[in-house]
Each structure stands twice: as structure tokens, then as C-alpha cells.
């Protein structure tokens, strides 16, 4: 699969969301934050880093920290099944002036906010605060990534 990089009109849409799957959960991230999507890369362990970081992948001649799937598993209260031979995708997200990699199973699609049934009541943060139940998309609960909280957790350990 060729790398998907931000280009022209796709990057300019301020109201677009990348909906992707981790296990059976559907998650969304603001498309403007997505720098690149690639097939999973080799991830190398990094000593003495927070357990929130799985390791580092080499991306554009630099080490890219990759978030541990356990961060989302904890937030969702479910363990993502490991399937041998299943390719993982790596999203490179811009956040806090740097980049962070997130592994996921598949792209669901790019959607506009109008396509999402937003919750009427306040959006409850899940126990860790890294995800919030945001609404429904195609009859599935949709969780929005709270990138600021993810960054706090990574920096704070």
C-alpha cells in the first residue's frame, strides 16, 4: 500500500475526521492532525521511556514515538485481539508541535461532522480521559481522540 499523505483539498477541510478501527471500536481524529498513514513499520523498544510508549519507528529520518495500544485498551475497557498476519496501520499525528504514531487496524472512512450523530448530552470522558464518547457513525459508537490528554499522559508517564 502506498503512503497516504495530506494533499490539497483533503488537508484544507477543517471539519473532516478520519474514522478508524481499533479492534471493534471506531475512533475519530481531526483530519488536519493526520500527517501520514503507512503500513505498520518495525517498532523498536526504547529503554527508560514511559510504558505509554510502545517504542519508536523510523519516519522521515527520525525516531517517531508510537503510542502503546494499551492506552486505548485501558480507555475502552477491552483488549485488542492480536491476529497473526494482519497488517497494522500507523498514523502519524501532529500534536503539541511534534509527532506521535498510533497503530490501528483499518481506515473506516473520512467523514464530515454532519455525517456523525452527535450526542445531545455532554460528552463523557472515558476513565483515562484519552477518549470521549462523541456520537454514532453507521450505528456504531464513535469515540473522539482527546489528543491533548494523550500528550499529557505520555509526558507525565
C-alpha positions as CSV (number, residue, x, y, z in Angstrom):
1,X,0.0,0.0,0.0
2,X,1.4,3.4,-0.9
3,X,1.7,6.0,1.8
4,X,-1.3,8.3,2.2
5,X,-0.1,11.9,2.7
6,X,-2.0,15.1,3.2
7,X,-2.6,16.8,-0.1
8,X,-4.5,19.9,-1.3
9,X,-8.3,19.9,-0.6
10,X,-8.2,17.0,1.7
11,X,-5.9,18.8,4.2
12,X,-7.9,22.1,3.8
13,X,-11.2,20.7,5.1
14,X,-11.4,21.9,8.7
15,X,-14.4,19.9,9.5
16,X,-13.3,16.4,8.4
17,X,-12.5,13.4,10.6
18,X,-10.6,10.2,10.0
19,X,-12.6,7.4,11.4
20,X,-10.6,4.3,12.0
21,X,-11.0,1.0,13.8
22,X,-9.0,-0.5,16.7
23,X,-10.5,-3.9,17.3
24,X,-14.3,-3.5,17.3
25,X,-14.1,0.2,18.4
26,X,-14.5,3.1,16.0
27,X,-12.4,6.2,16.7
28,X,-12.1,9.6,15.1
29,X,-9.3,12.1,14.9
30,X,-9.4,15.6,13.3
31,X,-8.1,15.0,9.7
32,X,-6.0,18.2,9.9
33,X,-3.8,16.4,12.5
34,X,-3.1,13.4,10.3
35,X,0.3,13.8,8.6
36,X,0.6,10.4,7.0
37,X,-0.7,6.8,7.2
38,X,1.5,3.9,6.4
39,X,1.5,0.1,6.7
40,X,2.9,-0.8,10.1
41,X,6.6,-0.5,10.5
42,X,9.1,-2.1,12.7
43,X,8.8,-0.7,16.1
44,X,11.9,-0.7,18.3
45,X,11.9,-0.7,22.1
46,X,13.2,2.4,23.7
47,X,14.7,2.0,27.2
48,X,13.6,4.2,30.1
49,X,10.5,5.7,28.4
50,X,7.0,5.7,29.8
51,X,5.1,2.5,29.3
52,X,2.5,4.6,27.4
53,X,5.0,4.5,24.5
54,X,5.4,1.1,22.7
55,X,8.6,2.1,21.1
56,X,9.9,4.1,18.2
57,X,9.5,3.7,14.4
58,X,11.8,5.4,11.9
59,X,9.9,8.0,10.0
60,X,11.4,10.7,7.7
61,X,14.9,10.0,9.1
62,X,13.8,10.5,12.7
63,X,12.6,8.4,15.6
64,X,8.8,8.6,15.9
65,X,7.3,7.7,19.3
66,X,4.5,5.1,18.9
67,X,1.7,5.1,21.4
68,X,1.1,1.8,23.1
69,X,-2.2,0.1,22.2
70,X,-2.7,-0.5,25.9
71,X,-3.6,3.2,26.3
72,X,-6.7,2.8,24.1
73,X,-7.4,-0.7,25.5
74,X,-7.5,0.8,29.0
75,X,-9.7,3.6,27.9
76,X,-12.2,1.3,26.1
77,X,-12.0,-1.5,28.7
78,X,-11.2,-4.1,26.1
79,X,-8.1,-5.9,24.9
80,X,-7.5,-5.6,21.2
81,X,-7.0,-9.2,19.8
82,X,-3.7,-9.8,18.1
83,X,-4.2,-11.5,14.7
84,X,-1.2,-13.1,13.1
85,X,-0.6,-11.8,9.6
86,X,-2.9,-8.8,10.0
87,X,-1.2,-5.7,8.8
88,X,-1.3,-2.8,11.2
89,X,-1.5,0.7,10.0
90,X,0.5,3.5,11.5
91,X,-1.0,7.0,11.6
92,X,1.5,9.9,12.2
93,X,-0.3,12.6,14.0
94,X,0.8,16.2,14.5
95,X,0.3,17.2,18.1
96,X,1.9,19.7,20.5
97,X,4.5,20.8,18.0
98,X,5.7,17.2,17.4
99,X,4.5,13.9,16.1
100,X,3.1,10.7,17.6
101,X,2.4,7.4,15.9
102,X,-0.8,5.4,16.6
103,X,-1.3,1.9,15.5
104,X,-4.8,0.8,14.2
105,X,-6.4,-1.9,12.2
106,X,-8.2,-0.2,9.4
107,X,-9.5,3.0,8.0
108,X,-13.3,3.2,8.1
109,X,-13.5,6.4,6.1
110,X,-13.1,10.2,6.1
111,X,-16.3,11.8,7.3
112,X,-17.6,15.3,7.8
113,X,-19.1,16.3,11.2
114,X,-22.6,16.4,9.6
115,X,-22.4,12.7,8.9
116,X,-22.0,11.9,12.7
117,X,-24.9,11.6,15.0
118,X,-23.5,13.8,17.8
119,X,-24.5,13.1,21.4
120,X,-27.0,15.6,22.9
121,X,-25.7,15.3,26.4
122,X,-22.2,16.3,27.5
123,X,-19.5,14.1,26.1
124,X,-18.3,11.9,29.0
125,X,-14.6,11.2,29.0
126,X,-13.8,7.6,29.5
127,X,-11.8,6.6,32.6
128,X,-8.4,7.7,31.3
129,X,-9.7,10.8,29.5
130,X,-7.9,9.9,26.3
131,X,-11.1,9.1,24.5
132,X,-14.6,10.6,24.7
133,X,-17.8,9.1,23.6
134,X,-18.7,11.5,20.9
135,X,-21.6,10.1,18.9
136,X,-22.6,7.4,16.5
137,X,-21.5,6.7,12.9
138,X,-23.1,3.9,10.9
139,X,-24.8,2.5,14.0
140,X,-21.6,2.2,15.9
141,X,-20.4,4.2,18.9
142,X,-17.8,6.7,17.9
143,X,-15.0,7.8,20.2
144,X,-13.0,11.0,19.6
145,X,-9.3,11.1,20.5
146,X,-8.5,13.7,23.1
147,X,-5.0,14.5,21.8
148,X,-4.2,17.0,24.5
149,X,-4.9,14.4,27.2
150,X,-2.9,11.7,25.3
151,X,0.0,14.1,25.2
152,X,-0.3,14.8,28.9
153,X,-0.3,11.1,29.7
154,X,2.7,10.4,27.5
155,X,4.7,13.3,29.0
156,X,3.5,12.6,32.6
157,X,4.1,8.8,32.4
